[in-house]
Amino acid sequence: MYRSLLLPTDGSPAAEAGVKEGLRLAKALGARVAFLYVLEPIGPRLFLGPETLPYYQDLVEDMRKEGMAALDRATRMAEELGVGFEAHLLEGRAAEVILKEAAKHDLLVMATHGRSRLDAALLGSVTQEVVLRSPKPILVVPHWVKE
């Protein structure tokens, strides 16, 4: 059945609820997991004037550190449960990278932040885009799920 699960995370509490649920499922199934953090390009979203240019590299490095910290938290949870894992920090547009990586796995487990329709329309929803475009099955974990 499901032998390999993809668990994307952005490090948020909602995403970590999805990671926990995915790990519980993986343990029950005897499956392996792959954690994924996507480092999105910031250029188009951030006005880079001459005064901000010197800080651009620092900002990118801070974002990379956040991604590594999110993956570290996820891998520690996997180790505690005895679930086999791999972890990847990749660059690109989140939904595109997740969809590409999903091709290597049997099931995706993703969280939803529970934003209103207006918020999702204004801010976008990676989970929503992946659900609409993925040929793979997806378990969507609502942000309010508690252990």
Disulfide bonds with the S-S distance in Angstrom:
none
